[in-house]
């Protein structure tokens, strides 16, 4: 049981909770802004800080996992997320910023830790589907944030909603303890932490392999668009389209649900019928079309149409990660899946660090969401075209 099913269950649950924790503040941005006096548009800056922390911690995740084990590292990540959420309820700008940084430190190593576990327990012919299933934790966490957090705000206060999520993270850290003995059995307690040169070694490894380098660099743009969508969807729906917070939260949950279905479908297709790189290219083009549609949508558009665009955007912009991470693990040298995953996530998280703040800057300068969605739509269309037109580079390993 532990060998086959428990690794997937525990990694899925941990991924869902850290995802929920990272999106809790953006979901309640309208309520928190009204209470604290800070602009709701700072949600993009908050997410940027979260992923600046994740970018840093992902680079050292390989050494941490080797020394302490993937479950112990994941438990510490959950504790950091709980602490970060606790800081945000204090309400000051510097406290919210510190909370975002702690959330990022907790977010970064979770995916490399799960890759370390799953690469050892997953048959090669099921890599795409298994990694995609585990990565459904990200949109599942987003859906939980979109549904549960606004409901908690409706019956209480935004601070209570935030502390509720922090408590869930703490509970998961405790529940994962019984599995630690089996899943951390391969750790090396005497492993030494690398210096600066060692921390940068995952990046050198990635640039030495063109196929890894291509998809790592493209993940910068995919992740940027994904977090722009998840960060600003509720705000766009409430401020531009006119929905109330609860309805907008449900729409976000709808989009996240599309991400869950998309991750499973794309992973299955990439295992059986479509080369992973071509799958990523197709998803990039579809994401770009959805972004352009968001730029055109106004208050007079039917809610059904908006929902269908949100569903498609969720299935693609949130659904690409499983295919990507399975391909990274497949291309990684033997025994290096955790380190290589951490290195590629440096670029992924860098996209998140820069994407939402850039979206916020365009939003502020233009006074509306259309210009921001237009910009990210054009960029991601170009990235999808690059992946589709450079297929031979897959053989340059």
C-alpha positions in Angstrom: 0.0 0.0 0.0 2.7 2.5 1.0 4.8 1.6 -2.1 2.0 2.1 -4.6 -0.8 4.4 -3.3 0.3 6.3 -0.2 3.1 8.3 -1.9 0.6 9.7 -4.4 -2.0 10.5 -1.7 0.3 12.2 0.7 2.0 14.3 -2.0 -1.3 15.2 -3.5 -2.7 16.4 -0.1 0.4 18.4 0.7 0.4 20.0 -2.7 -3.2 21.0 -2.3 -2.7 22.6 1.0 0.3 24.7 0.1 -1.5 25.8 -3.0 -4.6 26.8 -1.0 -2.3 28.7 1.4 -0.6 30.7 -1.3 -3.9 31.7 -2.9 -5.9 32.5 0.2 -4.8 36.2 0.4 -5.5 36.9 -3.4 -8.9 35.3 -3.0 -9.9 37.6 -0.1 -8.0 40.6 -1.5 -11.3 42.7 -1.8 -12.3 42.1 1.8 -8.8 42.5 3.2 -8.2 45.7 1.2 -11.4 47.2 2.7 -10.3 46.3 6.2 -6.7 47.3 6.0 -6.8 50.2 3.6 -4.2 48.6 1.3 -5.0 48.5 -2.5 -6.5 45.2 -3.7 -4.2 45.4 -6.7 -1.3 44.6 -4.4 -2.4 41.0 -4.6 0.0 40.7 -7.6 2.9 42.0 -5.6 2.0 39.6 -2.8 2.1 36.6 -5.2 5.4 37.9 -6.6 7.0 37.9 -3.1 5.6 34.4 -2.4 7.3 33.0 -5.5 10.5 35.0 -4.9 10.8 32.9 -1.7 9.8 29.8 -3.7 12.4 30.5 -6.3 15.1 30.7 -3.7 14.1 27.6 -1.7 13.6 25.5 -4.8 17.3 25.7 -5.6 18.4 24.3 -2.2 15.5 21.8 -2.1 17.6 18.9 -3.6 20.2 19.1 -0.8 17.5 19.5 1.9 15.6 16.4 0.6 18.8 14.3 0.5 19.7 15.1 4.0 16.3 15.2 5.8 14.0 13.2 3.5 11.1 14.4 1.3 8.4 14.0 4.0 10.3 15.9 6.7 11.0 18.7 4.2 7.3 18.8 3.2 6.3 19.0 6.9 8.5 22.0 7.4 7.1 23.5 4.3 3.6 23.2 5.8 4.7 24.8 9.0 6.2 27.7 7.1 3.0 28.2 5.2 1.0 28.3 8.4 3.4 30.8 9.9 3.2 33.0 6.8 -0.5 33.1 6.9 -0.4 33.9 10.6 1.8 36.9 9.8 -0.6 38.3 7.2 -3.5 38.7 9.7 -1.5 41.3 11.5 -2.4 43.6 8.7 0.7 45.8 8.3 2.4 46.0 4.9 5.8 44.7 6.2 4.0 41.9 8.1 2.1 40.9 5.0 5.3 41.0 2.9 7.1 38.8 5.5 4.1 36.4 5.5 4.3 36.1 1.7 8.0 35.4 1.9 7.5 32.6 4.5 4.7 31.2 2.3 7.2 31.1 -0.6 9.9 29.4 1.4 7.3 26.8 2.2 6.0 26.4 -1.3 9.3 26.0 -3.2 10.6 22.6 -2.0 7.2 20.8 -2.1 7.2 19.9 -5.8 10.9 18.7 -5.8 10.1 16.6 -2.7 7.1 15.0 -4.4 9.1 14.4 -7.6 11.8 12.6 -5.5 9.1 10.3 -4.1 7.1 9.6 -7.2 10.1 9.0 -9.5 11.0 6.1 -7.2 7.5 4.6 -7.0 6.0 5.2 -10.5 6.3 2.9 -13.5 7.7 4.8 -16.6 4.6 4.3 -18.7 2.5 6.0 -16.0 4.7 9.0 -15.4 2.6 11.6 -17.2 -0.7 10.6 -15.6 0.8 10.1 -12.1 2.6 13.4 -12.0 -0.5 15.1 -13.5 -2.6 13.5 -10.8 -0.3 14.7 -8.1 -0.2 18.2 -9.6 -4.0 18.3 -9.5 -3.3 19.4 -5.9 -2.5 22.9 -7.2 -5.9 23.6 -8.8 -7.6 21.5 -6.1 -6.0 23.8 -3.5 -7.1 26.8 -5.6 -10.7 25.5 -5.8 -10.7 25.0 -2.0 -9.5 28.5 -1.6 -12.2 29.8 -4.0 -15.0 28.0 -2.2 -14.0 27.6 1.5 -12.3 30.9 2.1 -15.1 33.2 0.8 -17.6 31.1 2.8 -15.5 31.6 6.0 -15.4 35.3 5.3 -19.2 35.4 4.8 -19.8 33.8 8.3 -17.0 35.5 10.1 -14.0 37.8 9.2 -11.2 37.5 6.7 -8.6 37.0 9.5 -10.6 33.9 10.7 -10.6 32.5 7.1 -6.8 32.9 6.9 -6.2 31.2 10.3 -8.5 28.4 9.2 -6.2 27.6 6.3 -3.1 27.9 8.6 -4.7 25.3 10.9 -5.3 22.9 8.0 -1.6 23.1 7.1 -0.6 22.3 10.7 -3.0 19.4 10.7 -1.5 17.9 7.5 2.0 18.2 8.9 0.9 16.0 11.8 -1.1 13.5 9.6 1.9 12.9 7.3 4.2 11.8 10.2 3.3 8.1 10.2 4.5 7.8 6.6 7.8 9.4 7.2 9.7 6.2 8.2 8.9 4.5 4.9 9.1 7.5 2.5 12.2 9.1 4.1 14.1 5.8 4.3 16.5 6.8 1.6 17.7 10.0 3.2 21.4 10.6 4.0 21.5 12.2 7.4 25.2 13.0 6.9 24.9 14.7 3.6 26.5 18.2 3.6 24.6 21.3 2.4 26.2 22.7 -0.8 27.8 26.1 -1.0 27.0 28.7 -3.6 28.6 26.7 -6.4 26.5 23.6 -5.3 23.3 25.6 -5.2 23.9 26.7 -8.7 24.7 23.2 -10.0 21.0 22.4 -11.0 21.1 25.5 -13.3 24.3 24.3 -14.9 22.8 20.8 -15.4 19.7 22.3 -17.1 21.7 24.5 -19.5 23.8 21.5 -20.5 20.7 19.7 -21.9 18.9 21.7 -24.6 15.6 19.9 -24.1 15.6 20.6 -20.4 16.7 24.2 -21.1 13.9 24.9 -23.6 11.0 23.7 -21.4 12.5 25.3 -18.3 12.7 28.7 -20.0 9.2 28.3 -21.5 7.9 27.4 -18.0 8.7 31.0 -17.0 6.0 32.2 -19.3 3.5 29.5 -18.6 3.7 30.0 -14.9 3.5 33.8 -15.3 0.2 33.5 -17.2 -1.1 30.9 -14.8 -0.5 33.0 -11.7 -1.9 36.2 -13.4 -5.1 34.3 -14.0 -5.4 32.8 -10.5 -4.3 36.0 -8.8 -6.6 38.4 -10.7 -9.6 36.3 -11.8 -11.7 37.1 -8.7 -10.7 40.8 -8.8 -11.5 41.0 -12.5 -14.9 39.3 -12.0 -15.8 41.6 -9.1 -14.5 44.9 -10.4 -14.9 44.6 -14.2 -17.6 42.0 -14.7 -19.7 42.9 -11.7 -20.0 39.6 -9.7 -20.1 39.6 -5.9 -17.3 38.0 -4.0 -19.0 34.6 -3.4 -20.0 34.2 -7.0 -16.6 35.2 -8.2 -15.0 32.7 -5.8 -17.2 30.0 -7.2 -16.2 31.0 -10.7 -12.5 30.7 -9.7 -13.3 27.2 -8.2 -14.9 26.4 -11.6 -11.7 27.4 -13.4 -9.6 25.4 -10.9 -11.8 22.4 -11.4 -11.0 22.7 -15.1 -7.4 22.7 -14.1 -7.9 19.4 -12.3 -9.6 17.7 -15.2 -7.0 19.2 -17.6 -4.0 17.9 -15.7 -5.4 14.4 -15.8 -6.4 14.5 -19.5 -3.2 16.1 -20.7 -1.1 13.7 -18.7 -3.0 10.7 -20.1 -2.7 12.0 -23.6 1.1 12.8 -23.2 1.6 9.2 -22.0 -0.1 7.6 -24.9 -0.7 9.7 -28.0 1.0 13.2 -28.0 4.7 14.0 -27.5 4.9 16.0 -24.3 6.6 19.0 -26.0 3.8 19.2 -28.6 1.2 18.9 -25.8 2.8 21.9 -24.1 2.9 23.8 -27.4 -0.9 23.2 -27.9 -1.7 24.2 -24.4 0.3 27.4 -24.9 -1.7 28.4 -28.0 -5.0 27.7 -26.2 -4.0 29.7 -23.2 -3.1 32.6 -25.4 -6.5 32.5 -27.1 -8.3 32.5 -23.7 -6.3 35.5 -22.5 -7.3 37.4 -25.7 -10.9 36.5 -25.0 -10.6 37.8 -21.4 -9.3 41.1 -22.9 -12.5 41.4 -25.0 -15.1 40.3 -22.4 -17.2 43.0 -20.8 -20.1 43.3 -18.4 -22.7 42.6 -21.2 -21.3 39.2 -22.0 -23.4 36.2 -21.0 -22.2 34.5 -17.8 -22.3 31.1 -19.5 -19.7 32.3 -22.1 -17.5 33.8 -19.3 -17.8 30.5 -17.5 -16.7 28.5 -20.5 -13.7 30.7 -21.2 -12.8 30.5 -17.5 -13.1 26.7 -17.7 -10.9 26.4 -20.8 -8.4 28.8 -19.3 -8.3 26.7 -16.1 -7.9 23.5 -18.0 -4.9 24.8 -20.0 -3.3 27.6 -18.0 -3.6 25.6 -14.8 -3.4 22.2 -16.4 0.1 22.1 -18.0 2.2 21.4 -15.0 1.9 17.7 -14.7 3.0 17.1 -18.3 5.9 19.5 -17.7 7.1 18.0 -14.5 6.8 14.4 -15.8 8.9 15.4 -18.8 11.5 17.1 -16.6 11.7 13.9 -14.4 12.0 11.7 -17.5 14.8 13.9 -19.0 16.7 14.2 -15.7 19.9 12.1 -15.3 19.4 9.0 -13.0 19.0 9.9 -9.4 18.8 13.6 -10.2 15.1 14.1 -10.5 14.7 16.2 -7.3 17.7 18.4 -8.1 16.7 19.0 -11.7 13.1 19.6 -10.8 14.2 22.2 -8.2 16.4 23.8 -10.9 13.7 24.0 -13.5 11.3 25.4 -10.9 13.7 28.3 -10.4 12.6 29.5 -13.9 9.0 28.6 -13.3 8.8 30.6 -10.1 10.8 33.4 -11.6 7.9 33.7 -14.1 5.5 34.0 -11.2 7.6 36.6 -9.4 7.7 38.8 -12.5 4.3 38.0 -14.2 1.7 39.3 -11.7 3.6 42.5 -10.8 3.9 43.2 -14.5 0.2 42.5 -14.9 -0.4 44.9 -12.0 1.8 47.6 -13.6 -0.1 47.4 -17.0 -3.4 47.4 -15.1 -2.5 50.5 -13.2 -1.1 52.3 -16.2 -4.1 51.4 -18.5 -6.8 51.7 -15.9 -8.4 48.4 -17.0 -7.8 44.7 -17.4 -7.9 44.5 -21.2 -4.4 45.7 -21.9 -3.0 43.3 -19.3 -4.8 40.2 -20.7 -3.8 41.3 -24.3 -0.1 41.4 -23.3 0.0 38.0 -21.7 -2.1 36.5 -24.6 0.4 37.6 -27.2 3.4 36.4 -25.3 2.1 33.0 -24.5 1.0 32.5 -28.1 4.6 33.1 -29.2 5.9 30.6 -26.6 3.5 27.9 -27.8 4.6 28.5 -31.3 8.3 28.2 -30.3 7.7 24.9 -28.6 5.8 23.5 -31.6 8.3 24.7 -34.2 11.5 23.5 -32.4 10.6 19.8 -32.0 14.0 18.5 -33.2 15.7 19.9 -30.1 14.1 17.1 -28.1 16.8 14.8 -29.5 19.7 17.0 -28.4 20.2 15.2 -25.0 
